[in-house]
């Protein structure tokens, strides 16, 4: 199991999702119908780990990104649910929008 015990999770995530690391995993996958990478492949992978000071600076810069990403994903899910609820009602005429003052850009009409 991979865990961030010695390095910040932000560094571990960024390192394990690089194209180089993914290529390494693809090249070490075994099996044709369901290619998989074994634990030994992860253990044998070479990862350059900077000093603690640089790891701390990296983590301070990167930490807000997953937090903001999670918030935006939650907002998108809420907007998607709202759209799925409202769109059928708008199309059927159940919700009357004729009296709303909605400015439609000319590009959208054309």
N, CA, C and O atoms as CSV, one atom per row, in Angstrom:
chain,resi,resn,atom,element,x,y,z
A,1,UNK,N,N,0.838,-1.179,0.000
A,1,UNK,CA,C,0.000,0.000,0.000
A,1,UNK,C,C,0.883,1.242,0.000
A,1,UNK,O,O,1.879,1.317,0.719
A,2,UNK,N,N,0.504,2.191,-0.803
A,2,UNK,CA,C,1.256,3.436,-0.872
A,2,UNK,C,C,0.614,4.428,0.089
A,2,UNK,O,O,-0.598,4.646,0.063
A,3,UNK,N,N,1.437,5.018,0.925
A,3,UNK,CA,C,0.919,6.042,1.833
A,3,UNK,C,C,1.966,7.124,2.015
A,3,UNK,O,O,3.157,6.907,1.789
A,4,UNK,N,N,1.509,8.268,2.420
A,4,UNK,CA,C,2.393,9.414,2.613
A,4,UNK,C,C,2.854,9.476,4.061
A,4,UNK,O,O,2.406,10.334,4.822
A,5,UNK,N,N,3.734,8.582,4.439
A,5,UNK,CA,C,4.240,8.575,5.812
A,5,UNK,C,C,5.516,9.407,5.947
A,5,UNK,O,O,5.754,10.028,6.983
A,6,UNK,N,N,6.334,9.413,4.889
A,6,UNK,CA,C,7.610,10.114,4.964
A,6,UNK,C,C,7.634,11.400,4.148
A,6,UNK,O,O,8.533,12.226,4.303
A,7,UNK,N,N,6.655,11.563,3.291
A,7,UNK,CA,C,6.558,12.775,2.470
A,7,UNK,C,C,5.122,13.278,2.512
A,7,UNK,O,O,4.211,12.497,2.787
A,8,UNK,N,N,4.894,14.575,2.246
A,8,UNK,CA,C,3.515,15.078,2.207
A,8,UNK,C,C,2.714,14.393,1.098
A,8,UNK,O,O,3.265,14.043,0.054
A,9,UNK,N,N,1.428,14.208,1.327
A,9,UNK,CA,C,0.601,13.532,0.318
A,9,UNK,C,C,0.577,14.312,-0.995
A,9,UNK,O,O,0.413,13.723,-2.064
A,10,UNK,N,N,0.741,15.641,-0.919
A,10,UNK,CA,C,0.742,16.444,-2.134
A,10,UNK,C,C,1.920,16.057,-3.031
A,10,UNK,O,O,1.775,15.963,-4.250
A,11,UNK,N,N,3.080,15.836,-2.425
A,11,UNK,CA,C,4.259,15.427,-3.191
A,11,UNK,C,C,4.070,14.020,-3.741
A,11,UNK,O,O,4.380,13.758,-4.903
A,12,UNK,N,N,3.564,13.119,-2.913
A,12,UNK,CA,C,3.362,11.738,-3.349
A,12,UNK,C,C,2.385,11.682,-4.519
A,12,UNK,O,O,2.633,10.983,-5.501
A,13,UNK,N,N,1.283,12.408,-4.420
A,13,UNK,CA,C,0.286,12.420,-5.497
A,13,UNK,C,C,0.887,12.965,-6.785
A,13,UNK,O,O,0.740,12.360,-7.847
A,14,UNK,N,N,1.562,14.105,-6.695
A,14,UNK,CA,C,2.142,14.702,-7.895
A,14,UNK,C,C,3.190,13.787,-8.518
A,14,UNK,O,O,3.279,13.695,-9.742
A,15,UNK,N,N,3.972,13.119,-7.702
A,15,UNK,CA,C,5.018,12.228,-8.200
A,15,UNK,C,C,4.431,10.997,-8.882
A,15,UNK,O,O,4.885,10.597,-9.954
A,16,UNK,N,N,3.420,10.400,-8.252
A,16,UNK,CA,C,2.854,9.155,-8.786
A,16,UNK,C,C,1.906,9.369,-9.964
A,16,UNK,O,O,1.468,8.399,-10.582
A,17,UNK,N,N,1.587,10.606,-10.281
A,17,UNK,CA,C,0.696,10.858,-11.414
A,17,UNK,C,C,1.421,11.521,-12.588
A,17,UNK,O,O,0.780,11.978,-13.534
A,18,UNK,N,N,2.745,11.574,-12.529
A,18,UNK,CA,C,3.494,12.128,-13.657
A,18,UNK,C,C,3.472,11.135,-14.819
A,18,UNK,O,O,3.283,9.935,-14.625
A,19,UNK,N,N,3.667,11.654,-16.018
A,19,UNK,CA,C,3.711,10.785,-17.207
A,19,UNK,C,C,4.837,9.766,-17.092
A,19,UNK,O,O,4.672,8.613,-17.492
A,20,UNK,N,N,5.971,10.176,-16.553
A,20,UNK,CA,C,7.106,9.255,-16.415
A,20,UNK,C,C,6.774,8.084,-15.498
A,20,UNK,O,O,7.087,6.935,-15.812
A,21,UNK,N,N,6.137,8.378,-14.359
A,21,UNK,CA,C,5.823,7.295,-13.426
A,21,UNK,C,C,4.748,6.378,-13.998
A,21,UNK,O,O,4.817,5.159,-13.840
A,22,UNK,N,N,3.765,6.959,-14.653
A,22,UNK,CA,C,2.713,6.136,-15.269
A,22,UNK,C,C,3.308,5.264,-16.365
A,22,UNK,O,O,2.927,4.102,-16.500
A,23,UNK,N,N,4.233,5.803,-17.149
A,23,UNK,CA,C,4.909,5.002,-18.178
A,23,UNK,C,C,5.676,3.842,-17.546
A,23,UNK,O,O,5.670,2.723,-18.058
A,24,UNK,N,N,6.335,4.132,-16.426
A,24,UNK,CA,C,7.041,3.078,-15.700
A,24,UNK,C,C,6.066,1.959,-15.320
A,24,UNK,O,O,6.357,0.778,-15.508
A,25,UNK,N,N,4.904,2.350,-14.784
A,25,UNK,CA,C,3.914,1.341,-14.376
A,25,UNK,C,C,3.397,0.550,-15.577
A,25,UNK,O,O,3.266,-0.672,-15.509
A,26,UNK,N,N,3.108,1.240,-16.661
A,26,UNK,CA,C,2.608,0.565,-17.864
A,26,UNK,C,C,3.644,-0.437,-18.359
A,26,UNK,O,O,3.297,-1.547,-18.763
A,27,UNK,N,N,4.907,-0.049,-18.329
A,27,UNK,CA,C,5.973,-0.945,-18.803
A,27,UNK,C,C,6.193,-2.142,-17.890
A,27,UNK,O,O,6.757,-3.148,-18.320
A,28,UNK,N,N,5.763,-2.049,-16.655
A,28,UNK,CA,C,5.945,-3.153,-15.706
A,28,UNK,C,C,4.656,-3.939,-15.434
A,28,UNK,O,O,4.655,-4.865,-14.623
A,29,UNK,N,N,3.582,-3.580,-16.097
A,29,UNK,CA,C,2.316,-4.292,-15.901
A,29,UNK,C,C,2.417,-5.693,-16.497
A,29,UNK,O,O,3.021,-5.900,-17.549
A,30,UNK,N,N,1.816,-6.635,-15.803
A,30,UNK,CA,C,1.818,-8.028,-16.255
A,30,UNK,C,C,0.380,-8.476,-16.488
A,30,UNK,O,O,-0.539,-8.074,-15.775
A,31,UNK,N,N,0.209,-9.320,-17.503
A,31,UNK,CA,C,-1.118,-9.815,-17.839
A,31,UNK,C,C,-1.614,-9.162,-19.111
A,31,UNK,O,O,-1.343,-7.988,-19.362
A,32,UNK,N,N,-2.346,-9.929,-19.919
A,32,UNK,CA,C,-2.834,-9.372,-21.180
A,32,UNK,C,C,-4.298,-8.959,-21.095
A,32,UNK,O,O,-4.662,-7.880,-21.562
A,33,UNK,N,N,-5.137,-9.800,-20.506
A,33,UNK,CA,C,-6.554,-9.457,-20.408
A,33,UNK,C,C,-6.783,-8.363,-19.379
A,33,UNK,O,O,-7.607,-7.472,-19.584
A,34,UNK,N,N,-6.057,-8.431,-18.281
A,34,UNK,CA,C,-6.202,-7.443,-17.209
A,34,UNK,C,C,-4.806,-7.098,-16.697
A,34,UNK,O,O,-4.357,-7.652,-15.693
A,35,UNK,N,N,-4.117,-6.180,-17.385
A,35,UNK,CA,C,-2.760,-5.832,-16.949
A,35,UNK,C,C,-2.769,-5.216,-15.552
A,35,UNK,O,O,-3.598,-4.360,-15.242
A,36,UNK,N,N,-1.846,-5.660,-14.728
A,36,UNK,CA,C,-1.767,-5.156,-13.359
A,36,UNK,C,C,-0.311,-4.978,-12.955
A,36,UNK,O,O,0.584,-5.642,-13.478
A,37,UNK,N,N,-0.097,-4.075,-12.022
A,37,UNK,CA,C,1.237,-3.813,-11.493
A,37,UNK,C,C,1.284,-4.382,-10.079
A,37,UNK,O,O,0.375,-4.162,-9.279
A,38,UNK,N,N,2.341,-5.106,-9.788
A,38,UNK,CA,C,2.483,-5.710,-8.476
A,38,UNK,C,C,3.111,-4.766,-7.466
A,38,UNK,O,O,3.685,-3.740,-7.834
A,39,UNK,N,N,3.002,-5.114,-6.201
A,39,UNK,CA,C,3.568,-4.297,-5.122
A,39,UNK,C,C,5.071,-4.138,-5.289
A,39,UNK,O,O,5.625,-3.083,-4.980
A,40,UNK,N,N,5.730,-5.176,-5.773
A,40,UNK,CA,C,7.186,-5.117,-5.955
A,40,UNK,C,C,7.573,-4.046,-6.972
A,40,UNK,O,O,8.621,-3.412,-6.852
A,41,UNK,N,N,6.717,-3.853,-7.970
A,41,UNK,CA,C,7.013,-2.819,-8.971
A,41,UNK,C,C,7.010,-1.435,-8.336
A,41,UNK,O,O,7.832,-0.588,-8.685
A,42,UNK,N,N,6.094,-1.203,-7.410
A,42,UNK,CA,C,6.083,0.069,-6.697
A,42,UNK,C,C,7.299,0.186,-5.776
A,42,UNK,O,O,7.930,1.239,-5.697
A,43,UNK,N,N,7.614,-0.900,-5.088
A,43,UNK,CA,C,8.752,-0.884,-4.161
A,43,UNK,C,C,10.064,-0.648,-4.885
A,43,UNK,O,O,10.972,-0.020,-4.341
A,44,UNK,N,N,10.171,-1.147,-6.109
A,44,UNK,CA,C,11.409,-1.015,-6.879
A,44,UNK,C,C,11.484,0.284,-7.676
A,44,UNK,O,O,12.517,0.576,-8.279
A,45,UNK,N,N,10.426,1.056,-7.689
A,45,UNK,CA,C,10.419,2.311,-8.444
A,45,UNK,C,C,11.352,3.319,-7.773
A,45,UNK,O,O,11.392,3.437,-6.549
A,46,UNK,N,N,12.088,4.031,-8.597
A,46,UNK,CA,C,12.981,5.075,-8.084
A,46,UNK,C,C,12.245,6.415,-8.107
A,46,UNK,O,O,11.748,6.849,-9.146
A,47,UNK,N,N,12.187,7.046,-6.964
A,47,UNK,CA,C,11.548,8.350,-6.846
A,47,UNK,C,C,12.530,9.274,-6.135
A,47,UNK,O,O,13.015,8.964,-5.048
A,48,UNK,N,N,12.812,10.400,-6.755
A,48,UNK,CA,C,13.707,11.379,-6.147
A,48,UNK,C,C,12.907,12.188,-5.128
A,48,UNK,O,O,11.882,12.786,-5.454
A,49,UNK,N,N,13.393,12.195,-3.902
A,49,UNK,CA,C,12.715,12.918,-2.823
A,49,UNK,C,C,13.614,14.069,-2.386
A,49,UNK,O,O,14.751,13.849,-1.966
A,50,UNK,N,N,13.108,15.290,-2.483
A,50,UNK,CA,C,13.917,16.442,-2.070
A,50,UNK,C,C,14.052,16.521,-0.550
A,50,UNK,O,O,13.429,15.751,0.181
A,51,UNK,N,N,14.862,17.452,-0.091
A,51,UNK,CA,C,15.065,17.634,1.346
A,51,UNK,C,C,13.766,18.102,2.005
A,51,UNK,O,O,12.843,18.552,1.326
A,52,UNK,N,N,13.706,17.992,3.321
A,52,UNK,CA,C,12.486,18.341,4.070
A,52,UNK,C,C,12.057,19.785,3.839
A,52,UNK,O,O,10.862,20.067,3.748
A,53,UNK,N,N,13.017,20.702,3.743
A,53,UNK,CA,C,12.692,22.113,3.559
A,53,UNK,C,C,11.933,22.307,2.241
A,53,UNK,O,O,10.909,22.989,2.211
A,54,UNK,N,N,12.428,21.714,1.160
A,54,UNK,CA,C,11.745,21.829,-0.133
A,54,UNK,C,C,10.395,21.120,-0.124
A,54,UNK,O,O,9.437,21.592,-0.735
A,55,UNK,N,N,10.322,19.986,0.569
A,55,UNK,CA,C,9.037,19.283,0.687
A,55,UNK,C,C,8.007,20.147,1.404
A,55,UNK,O,O,6.837,20.176,1.022
A,56,UNK,N,N,8.443,20.843,2.435
A,56,UNK,CA,C,7.533,21.720,3.182
A,56,UNK,C,C,7.059,22.873,2.303
A,56,UNK,O,O,5.871,23.198,2.289
A,57,UNK,N,N,7.983,23.492,1.572
A,57,UNK,CA,C,7.610,24.589,0.672
A,57,UNK,C,C,6.643,24.079,-0.393
A,57,UNK,O,O,5.634,24.722,-0.680
A,58,UNK,N,N,6.954,22.923,-0.977
A,58,UNK,CA,C,6.091,22.322,-1.999
A,58,UNK,C,C,4.692,22.075,-1.444
A,58,UNK,O,O,3.692,22.402,-2.083
A,59,UNK,N,N,4.635,21.496,-0.254
A,59,UNK,CA,C,3.340,21.184,0.360
A,59,UNK,C,C,2.535,22.457,0.641
A,59,UNK,O,O,1.323,22.482,0.425
A,60,UNK,N,N,3.194,23.500,1.117
A,60,UNK,CA,C,2.499,24.760,1.394
A,60,UNK,C,C,1.907,25.371,0.136
A,60,UNK,O,O,0.827,25.960,0.178
A,61,UNK,N,N,2.609,25.233,-0.982
A,61,UNK,CA,C,2.117,25.773,-2.251
A,61,UNK,C,C,0.996,24.897,-2.814
A,61,UNK,O,O,0.002,25.411,-3.328
A,62,UNK,N,N,1.156,23.591,-2.718
A,62,UNK,CA,C,0.232,22.659,-3.377
A,62,UNK,C,C,-1.006,22.303,-2.560
A,62,UNK,O,O,-2.026,21.921,-3.132
A,63,UNK,N,N,-0.939,22.419,-1.249
A,63,UNK,CA,C,-2.038,21.976,-0.389
A,63,UNK,C,C,-3.388,22.606,-0.716
A,63,UNK,O,O,-4.396,21.901,-0.664
A,64,UNK,N,N,-3.463,23.895,-1.050
A,64,UNK,CA,C,-4.778,24.466,-1.364
A,64,UNK,C,C,-5.431,23.856,-2.617
A,64,UNK,O,O,-6.655,23.892,-2.747
A,65,UNK,N,N,-4.649,23.311,-3.516
A,65,UNK,CA,C,-5.204,22.815,-4.785
A,65,UNK,C,C,-6.209,21.685,-4.590
A,65,UNK,O,O,-7.314,21.788,-5.121
A,66,UNK,N,N,-5.895,20.604,-3.854
A,66,UNK,CA,C,-6.916,19.560,-3.678
A,66,UNK,C,C,-8.129,20.038,-2.884
A,66,UNK,O,O,-9.241,19.556,-3.097
A,67,UNK,N,N,-7.918,20.979,-1.976
A,67,UNK,CA,C,-9.045,21.516,-1.199
A,67,UNK,C,C,-9.994,22.271,-2.125
A,67,UNK,O,O,-11.208,22.071,-2.082
A,68,UNK,N,N,-9.428,23.138,-2.960
A,68,UNK,CA,C,-10.243,23.896,-3.916
A,68,UNK,C,C,-10.885,22.954,-4.929
A,68,UNK,O,O,-12.049,23.130,-5.288
A,69,UNK,N,N,-10.139,21.961,-5.388
A,69,UNK,CA,C,-10.676,20.988,-6.345
A,69,UNK,C,C,-11.892,20.270,-5.774
A,69,UNK,O,O,-12.904,20.117,-6.458
A,70,UNK,N,N,-11.795,19.829,-4.524
A,70,UNK,CA,C,-12.929,19.142,-3.888
A,70,UNK,C,C,-14.145,20.055,-3.778
A,70,UNK,O,O,-15.274,19.628,-4.022
A,71,UNK,N,N,-13.912,21.311,-3.409
A,71,UNK,CA,C,-15.026,22.267,-3.303
A,71,UNK,C,C,-15.684,22.489,-4.663
A,71,UNK,O,O,-16.911,22.503,-4.769
A,72,UNK,N,N,-14.870,22.660,-5.697
A,72,UNK,CA,C,-15.410,22.880,-7.040
A,72,UNK,C,C,-16.158,21.646,-7.552
A,72,UNK,O,O,-17.190,21.780,-8.208
A,73,UNK,N,N,-15.651,20.457,-7.260
A,73,UNK,CA,C,-16.349,19.233,-7.658
A,73,UNK,C,C,-17.699,19.129,-6.969
A,73,UNK,O,O,-18.677,18.707,-7.586
A,74,UNK,N,N,-17.765,19.506,-5.699
A,74,UNK,CA,C,-19.040,19.483,-4.966
A,74,UNK,C,C,-20.013,20.494,-5.564
A,74,UNK,O,O,-21.200,20.203,-5.710
A,75,UNK,N,N,-19.515,21.680,-5.910
A,75,UNK,CA,C,-20.374,22.692,-6.523
A,75,UNK,C,C,-20.866,22.235,-7.889
A,75,UNK,O,O,-22.029,22.447,-8.230
A,76,UNK,N,N,-19.994,21.609,-8.675
A,76,UNK,CA,C,-20.404,21.085,-9.985
A,76,UNK,C,C,-21.453,20.002,-9.856
A,76,UNK,O,O,-22.397,19.951,-10.644
A,77,UNK,N,N,-21.297,19.132,-8.866
A,77,UNK,CA,C,-22.293,18.078,-8.643
A,77,UNK,C,C,-23.632,18.697,-8.275
A,77,UNK,O,O,-24.674,18.232,-8.735
A,78,UNK,N,N,-23.617,19.736,-7.456
A,78,UNK,CA,C,-24.846,20.417,-7.073
A,78,UNK,C,C,-25.488,21.089,-8.291
A,78,UNK,O,O,-26.702,21.001,-8.475
A,79,UNK,N,N,-24.691,21.753,-9.115
A,79,UNK,CA,C,-25.219,22.380,-10.336
A,79,UNK,C,C,-25.803,21.333,-11.288
A,79,UNK,O,O,-26.839,21.564,-11.912
A,80,UNK,N,N,-25.134,20.186,-11.395
A,80,UNK,CA,C,-25.619,19.107,-12.266
A,80,UNK,C,C,-26.979,18.604,-11.780
A,80,UNK,O,O,-27.898,18.414,-12.577
A,81,UNK,N,N,-27.101,18.389,-10.459
A,81,UNK,CA,C,-28.387,17.935,-9.900
A,81,UNK,C,C,-29.477,18.974,-10.130
A,81,UNK,O,O,-30.608,18.630,-10.474
A,82,UNK,N,N,-29.135,20.245,-9.939
A,82,UNK,CA,C,-30.108,21.320,-10.149
A,82,UNK,C,C,-30.556,21.365,-11.601
A,82,UNK,O,O,-31.748,21.495,-11.881
A,83,UNK,N,N,-29.612,21.260,-12.520
A,83,UNK,CA,C,-29.936,21.249,-13.947
A,83,UNK,C,C,-30.847,20.075,-14.295
A,83,UNK,O,O,-31.830,20.241,-15.017
A,84,UNK,N,N,-30.523,18.894,-13.782
A,84,UNK,CA,C,-31.324,17.702,-14.076
A,84,UNK,C,C,-32.729,17.819,-13.513
A,84,UNK,O,O,-33.668,17.241,-14.061
A,85,UNK,N,N,-32.881,18.562,-12.424
A,85,UNK,CA,C,-34.197,18.751,-11.839
A,85,UNK,C,C,-34.986,19.822,-12.604
A,85,UNK,O,O,-36.182,19.658,-12.844
A,86,UNK,N,N,-34.317,20.916,-12.985
A,86,UNK,CA,C,-35.013,22.040,-13.611
A,86,UNK,C,C,-35.277,21.862,-15.102
A,86,UNK,O,O,-36.333,22.267,-15.588
A,87,UNK,N,N,-34.355,21.275,-15.825
A,87,UNK,CA,C,-34.487,21.201,-17.280
A,87,UNK,C,C,-35.789,20.552,-17.742
A,87,UNK,O,O,-36.456,21.119,-18.608
A,88,UNK,N,N,-36.183,19.405,-17.217
A,88,UNK,CA,C,-37.466,18.832,-17.655
A,88,UNK,C,C,-38.654,19.750,-17.357
A,88,UNK,O,O,-39.604,19.830,-18.136
A,89,UNK,N,N,-38.581,20.441,-16.214
A,89,UNK,CA,C,-39.674,21.355,-15.853
A,89,UNK,C,C,-39.718,22.564,-16.783
A,89,UNK,O,O,-40.797,23.048,-17.126
A,90,UNK,N,N,-38.557,23.047,-17.185
A,90,UNK,CA,C,-38.509,24.172,-18.120
A,90,UNK,C,C,-39.018,23.752,-19.500
A,90,UNK,O,O,-39.785,24.484,-20.126
A,91,UNK,N,N,-38.603,22.599,-19.967
A,91,UNK,CA,C,-39.006,22.122,-21.292
A,91,UNK,C,C,-40.505,21.853,-21.334
A,91,UNK,O,O,-41.156,22.160,-22.333
A,92,UNK,N,N,-41.062,21.286,-20.270
A,92,UNK,CA,C,-42.494,20.959,-20.244
A,92,UNK,C,C,-43.364,22.199,-20.019
A,92,UNK,O,O,-44.578,22.144,-20.216
A,93,UNK,N,N,-42.760,23.302,-19.612
A,93,UNK,CA,C,-43.531,24.512,-19.340
A,93,UNK,C,C,-44.060,24.562,-17.920
A,93,UNK,O,O,-44.784,25.491,-17.561
A,94,UNK,N,N,-43.711,23.583,-17.113
A,94,UNK,CA,C,-44.151,23.551,-15.712
A,94,UNK,C,C,-43.634,24.766,-14.950
A,94,UNK,O,O,-44.303,25.273,-14.050
A,95,UNK,N,N,-42.444,25.229,-15.314
A,95,UNK,CA,C,-41.863,26.434,-14.718
A,95,UNK,C,C,-41.987,27.547,-15.755
A,95,UNK,O,O,-41.431,27.450,-16.850
A,96,UNK,N,N,-42.713,28.597,-15.408
A,96,UNK,CA,C,-42.945,29.714,-16.326
A,96,UNK,C,C,-41.813,30.728,-16.194
A,96,UNK,O,O,-41.574,31.271,-15.115
A,97,UNK,N,N,-41.126,30.973,-17.295
A,97,UNK,CA,C,-40.028,31.936,-17.286
A,97,UNK,C,C,-40.326,33.143,-18.177
A,97,UNK,O,O,-39.438,33.949,-18.456
A,98,UNK,N,N,-41.576,33.262,-18.621
A,98,UNK,CA,C,-41.918,34.334,-19.561
A,98,UNK,C,C,-41.780,35.727,-18.955
A,98,UNK,O,O,-41.544,36.692,-19.683
A,99,UNK,N,N,-41.919,35.845,-17.670
A,99,UNK,CA,C,-41.863,37.171,-17.032
A,99,UNK,C,C,-40.471,37.514,-16.491
A,99,UNK,O,O,-40.273,38.589,-15.923
A,100,UNK,N,N,-39.529,36.624,-16.662
A,100,UNK,CA,C,-38.173,36.891,-16.178
A,100,UNK,C,C,-37.465,37.835,-17.137
A,100,UNK,O,O,-37.611,37.727,-18.354
A,101,UNK,N,N,-36.704,38.751,-16.579
A,101,UNK,CA,C,-35.925,39.690,-17.377
A,101,UNK,C,C,-34.567,39.051,-17.648
A,101,UNK,O,O,-33.611,39.255,-16.900
A,102,UNK,N,N,-34.495,38.275,-18.727
A,102,UNK,CA,C,-33.282,37.542,-19.065
A,102,UNK,C,C,-32.694,38.123,-20.344
A,102,UNK,O,O,-33.340,38.118,-21.392
A,103,UNK,N,N,-31.458,38.626,-20.250
A,103,UNK,CA,C,-30.784,39.159,-21.441
A,103,UNK,C,C,-30.089,38.009,-22.138
A,103,UNK,O,O,-29.269,37.319,-21.532
A,104,UNK,N,N,-30.403,37.795,-23.394
A,104,UNK,CA,C,-29.785,36.730,-24.182
A,104,UNK,C,C,-28.812,37.389,-25.158
A,104,UNK,O,O,-29.221,38.226,-25.963
A,105,UNK,N,N,-27.523,37.022,-25.099
A,105,UNK,CA,C,-26.557,37.604,-26.015
A,105,UNK,C,C,-26.901,37.263,-27.464
A,105,UNK,O,O,-27.404,36.176,-27.746
A,106,UNK,N,N,-26.632,38.185,-28.374
A,106,UNK,CA,C,-26.955,37.977,-29.792
A,106,UNK,C,C,-26.253,36.762,-30.354
A,106,UNK,O,O,-26.804,36.089,-31.225
A,107,UNK,N,N,-25.031,36.450,-29.875
A,107,UNK,CA,C,-24.302,35.283,-30.380
A,107,UNK,C,C,-25.060,33.991,-30.097
A,107,UNK,O,O,-24.982,33.042,-30.876
A,108,UNK,N,N,-25.789,33.952,-28.990
A,108,UNK,CA,C,-26.530,32.746,-28.610
A,108,UNK,C,C,-27.751,32.540,-29.491
A,108,UNK,O,O,-28.189,31.405,-29.678
A,109,UNK,N,N,-28.303,33.606,-30.030
A,109,UNK,CA,C,-29.512,33.520,-30.864
A,109,UNK,C,C,-29.133,33.059,-32.269
A,109,UNK,O,O,-29.878,32.303,-32.893
A,110,UNK,N,N,-28.006,33.500,-32.763
A,110,UNK,CA,C,-27.589,33.206,-34.140
A,110,UNK,C,C,-27.158,31.782,-34.326
A,110,UNK,O,O,-26.781,31.390,-35.430
